[in-house]
Amino acid sequence: MALVKSGWLWRQSSILRRWKRNWFVLYLDGSLVYYHDETQRDMDGRIHIKYSCRDVRTGRECRDVQPPEGKSRDCLLTVVLRDGSKTTLCAESEDDAIAWKMAVLEAKSTPVRLHPPKQGHR
C-alpha cells in the first residue's frame, strides 16, 4: 500500500497517560499504523482514519493534555475517533504537527480505489 507520511511521534498511553515514542506510518488506504521502531516489525497499533476519525486537533485545540517534557503545546495532535475516544500524539515541532494533521485529513477524505479501472472496451 502506498505511503502518505511516516515519522516519529510521541503517543500518550490511554491508561497511565505516559508518553511513548513510536514510528508512525500513514498509508493511502487511511491506515495510521504505529510501530515499536522504524524497522516496522513490531506493530503497536492501528487507527483506521477513513472509518474511525471524526476530527483532528492541533496545538491549543488539545485541551487537558500536558505535552511530554521539553515539548511545546503547539506540537500536540489529537485524533478524535467516532466512538468518542482520542489518540493524543506529539510531533517534534509545530510544523510537523500541522503536516501530520494535513496528511491525516487528506487520508480521511481521499476515496480508496480497491480495483484498478478497467482498460479497453465494454
C-alpha positions as CSV (number, residue, x, y, z in Angstrom):
1,M,0.0,0.0,0.0
2,A,1.2,3.5,-0.9
3,L,2.8,5.5,1.9
4,V,1.5,9.0,2.6
5,K,3.7,10.1,5.6
6,S,5.9,8.5,8.2
7,G,8.0,9.6,11.1
8,W,8.5,9.6,14.9
9,L,5.6,10.8,17.1
10,W,5.1,10.6,20.8
11,R,1.9,8.8,21.8
12,Q,0.2,9.1,25.1
13,S,-0.9,5.8,26.6
14,S,-4.6,5.5,27.3
15,I,-4.4,4.2,30.9
16,L,-1.4,5.7,32.6
17,R,-1.1,8.7,30.3
18,R,2.6,8.1,29.8
19,W,4.3,9.3,26.7
20,K,5.9,6.7,24.4
21,R,7.8,7.3,21.2
22,N,6.5,5.3,18.2
23,W,7.3,5.2,14.5
24,F,4.1,6.1,12.7
25,V,3.1,5.3,9.1
26,L,0.1,6.7,7.3
27,Y,-1.0,4.7,4.3
28,L,-3.1,5.8,1.3
29,D,-5.9,3.5,2.4
30,G,-6.3,5.6,5.6
31,S,-4.5,3.2,8.0
32,L,-2.4,5.0,10.6
33,V,-0.1,2.3,11.9
34,Y,2.3,2.7,14.7
35,Y,5.3,0.5,15.4
36,H,7.9,0.0,18.1
37,D,10.6,1.4,15.8
38,E,11.3,2.3,12.2
39,T,12.1,-1.3,11.2
40,Q,8.2,-1.7,11.2
41,R,8.5,-5.3,12.5
42,D,6.5,-4.9,15.8
43,M,3.2,-3.2,15.3
44,D,1.9,-1.5,18.4
45,G,-1.5,-0.4,17.0
46,R,-3.6,0.8,14.1
47,I,-6.2,3.5,13.6
48,H,-8.5,3.3,10.6
49,I,-8.6,7.0,9.8
50,K,-11.1,6.7,6.9
51,Y,-13.7,4.9,9.1
52,S,-12.9,5.9,12.7
53,C,-11.6,9.5,12.6
54,R,-14.1,12.3,13.4
55,D,-11.7,15.2,13.8
56,V,-8.0,16.1,14.1
57,R,-6.9,18.9,16.5
58,T,-3.5,20.5,17.0
59,G,-1.8,22.8,19.4
60,R,-4.1,24.8,21.7
61,E,-7.2,22.8,20.5
62,C,-5.8,19.9,22.5
63,R,-7.2,20.8,25.9
64,D,-6.5,18.8,29.1
65,V,-3.3,17.4,27.7
66,Q,0.2,18.0,29.0
67,P,2.9,17.6,26.3
68,P,5.9,15.4,27.0
69,E,8.7,17.1,29.0
70,G,10.6,19.6,26.9
71,K,7.9,19.8,24.2
72,S,5.6,22.7,23.4
73,R,1.8,22.5,23.4
74,D,2.0,23.6,19.8
75,C,3.4,20.2,18.9
76,L,0.3,18.3,20.1
77,L,-2.0,16.5,17.8
78,T,-5.2,14.7,18.9
79,V,-7.1,12.3,16.6
80,V,-10.7,12.2,17.8
81,L,-12.5,9.0,16.9
82,R,-16.2,8.3,16.2
83,D,-16.6,6.2,19.3
84,G,-15.6,9.2,21.4
85,S,-12.1,8.0,22.3
86,K,-9.0,10.1,21.4
87,T,-5.4,9.3,20.4
88,T,-3.1,12.0,21.6
89,L,0.2,12.5,19.8
90,C,3.1,14.9,20.0
91,A,5.2,15.8,17.0
92,E,8.8,17.0,17.1
93,S,7.8,20.5,16.0
94,E,4.7,22.7,15.5
95,D,5.3,22.5,11.7
96,D,5.5,18.7,11.9
97,A,2.2,18.5,13.9
98,I,0.5,20.6,11.2
99,A,1.9,18.5,8.4
100,W,0.6,15.3,10.2
101,K,-2.8,16.9,10.7
102,M,-3.0,17.8,6.9
103,A,-1.9,14.3,5.9
104,V,-4.5,12.6,8.2
105,L,-7.3,14.9,7.0
106,E,-6.3,14.2,3.4
107,A,-6.2,10.4,4.0
108,K,-9.6,10.7,5.7
109,S,-11.2,12.4,2.7
110,T,-9.4,10.6,-0.2
111,P,-11.5,7.9,-1.8
112,V,-9.8,4.5,-2.0
113,R,-10.0,2.6,-5.3
114,L,-9.9,-1.1,-4.4
115,H,-9.8,-2.3,-8.0
116,P,-7.9,-0.6,-10.9
117,P,-10.1,0.9,-13.5
118,K,-10.9,-1.4,-16.4
119,Q,-8.9,-0.9,-19.5
120,G,-10.2,-1.4,-23.1
121,H,-13.7,-1.9,-24.5
122,R,-17.0,-2.5,-22.7
